[in-house]
Amino acid sequence: MTSIESVTLEVADPTAARRFYTDAFGVDTQIRLRASEVPTTGFRGFTLSLTVPQPGDVDSLIGSALAAGATTLKPAAKSLWGYGGVLQAPDGTIWKVATSAKKDTGPTTRRIDDFVLLLGVADVAASKRFYVDHGLVVARSFGRMYVEFDAGTSPVKLALYRRRALAKDAGVSPEGTGSHRLTIGGDAGSFTDPDGFAWQAESPAHTS
């Protein structure tokens, strides 16, 4: 089974970005940072999602992210599926913090259950076939709307969503040009998918 070890975000100031992600979420194993000034405008075509146990954890993580310099795209609120909110990091990356729980059942722990990379794609079915051919195993699939791959022991879970639907979920316009400012690191090799997302060969021992 193909493993995803990390995502590399291309940012203007890696030191500042590292400080933000440490202070905001405490994530360090899944995130790599690379200095880049490659042009990009609008929606970059992906979001990163943190799934947590309960609403108190959502509020805690969003609160620390805002204190560290993030901006709100969608305030945390209850929905049909649970509770969550969306924010944008100072480097431009869009993050969603959510839980399927409707109420707290214990103390806030800030535990992150899943780290999910959601790619906004033009054709979910075509991208699904592409990734299956590259060794990923489908865990859940909802027609041409959404596909989630089995993460196994990988620290990063991959899912596909229609680009416009993903932008709507994030609270932004789907329009965007230029670089995705993202590279996916894993054991599937180096390639570029149908929507221009780049993969690079990476082992668990890789460090930024």
N, C-alpha and C positions, 0 to 999 in steps of 0.2 A: 504494500500500500504506500502511495506517495505521501511523504511527510513534508509539512511546511514548518520550518524552524523559526522564521522571523519575517518581518516586513521592514524594509528600509525606506525611510522618509527622507526626501531631498529637501533640505531647509536652508535658509540663508545663514542662520547662526546655530550650528550644532550644539554649542555650549549652552546657549539660552534654551534651546529646545529640550536638551537633556535635563536641565534644571526644572523646566515646566513639567515634564512627564514624571519625574521623580516626586515632585511636590504634589502634583495633581492626583496621580493614580498609583504611584509606586510601581509602575511597570518598567522593567529593564531587560528582562530576558527576551521578550518578543519584539522589542523595538530596536532597530539600528538607525543611525542618523548619518547623513552624508551631505556635505556642503554643496549647494547648487544654486545657481541663479538662472536656470533654464526657464524661459518664459512660460507662464501659465495664467489663464484668466478664468473666472467663474468656477463652475462645478468641475472637480477633477475626476469624477466618475466613480468614486469609491467612498465608503465610510468605514470606520472602525467601530466596533460595538463591544461593550463590556457587559456581560450578563452577570448579575449579582443576586444574592439570595432573597432580599426583601427591600421594600421602599426606603427604609432607613439607610441602607447602604447606597442606594441611588442618590439620596439627598446628600450624604456625606461626601461621596466622590465628586458629585457636581459642585458642591460647595467649595471643596478644596481646589478644583479646577478653575472656578471663577475667581477665587482668591489669588491664584497663580497667574491670572491674566487671560483666561478664556472668555469668550463672549457667548451669550445665549442665542440659540437659533429656535429652540422650542423649550419652554419651561417644563420642568418635571410635572407630570399630571397623570391621573388615572386614565386608562383606556380599556377597550374591550379585552385586550390581551394582557393587561397588567398595569405597570407603572413605569414611567421612564421620561427622559428628557434628552435633548440634543444640544450640543455646544460645538464651538469652533475654537481650536487651539490657536495660539498666536502665530504659528507657522502656516495656518490655513487648513490643516487637516480637520475633517468633521468627525466627531465622536458622538456615539449614542450610548447612554448608560441606562439599563433597563432591567426589570425583573418581571417574572410572570405572576409573582405574588401580589395580592391586593392589599395586604396589611402585614405589619411586623408581627413576628411570633417569638422574637428573642432580641437580645442586644445587637446593636450595630457592630459588624466585624470588619467591614470594607473588603471582605473576601470577594475575589473575582472568580466566578465559576467557569466562564468561557470568554475567550478573546477571539472575536469573529471579524474576519475581513469580508466585507460585502462589496462585490464588484457590480457596478451598473453596466449592463451589456445590451447590445442592440437586439440580439436574438438569443434568448435563453436556451432554446433547444439546440442551436448550433454550438454555442459555447459549452453546453453540457456534454455533447458528443466529443468536442475537442479535448476537454479535460478528462473524460473517461479514457480516451485514447492515450492520454499521458499518465495513466496509472491511478487516477483518483476514483474512489468508490462512492457512489451516490447513497446518501443516508435518507434523504427526504426529497421529494420532487412534487411540485404542484404545477403540472402542465407547462405552459410557456411563461409562467409568472415567476417562479422561484425554485431554486435548487440548492440543497445543502449537502456538502460532501462529508463523509465520515472522517473525523479528525484522528481517530485512533489515539495514539499517545502524543500526537503533535501539539505543541503549545499554541498553534494558531489554527482556527477552523475557517474554512473557505465556504462562501455561499455566493450564489449568483441571483441577481434581481434585475428586472428591466430598468434601464437607466432612468427613465422618467418617473417610474414608481419609486425608485430609491431616492431621487432628488426630492420628490414630494414628501416622502417619509422624513427626510432630513430638514425640510422646511426651506429649501433653496430652489432657485431656477435650474432646470436641467441643462441650460446652455453653458458651454465652456470650451475653451480652446487651449492648445499647447500641451505641455507635458502633464502626465498624471502625477509626477513627482513621487513615484512609488516603484519599488522593486521588491518582488516576492522571492524569498530565499528558501530553497528546499532541495530535496534529493531527486527531483524530476529532470534536472538538467537546466540548460540555458535556452530559452526560447521566448517568443512574443506571441501572446494569444490574439484571437481575432479582433479584440477591441483595443489592442495596443498596450496591454499590460505586460511588463517585462518580468521574466523569471531568471534567476541566476542560481547556479549550483552552489549549495551551502551545506556544510556539515554542522552538527550540534556544537562542535568545538570552536566554530567561527566567532570572533569577537569584533566589535566595531572599533 
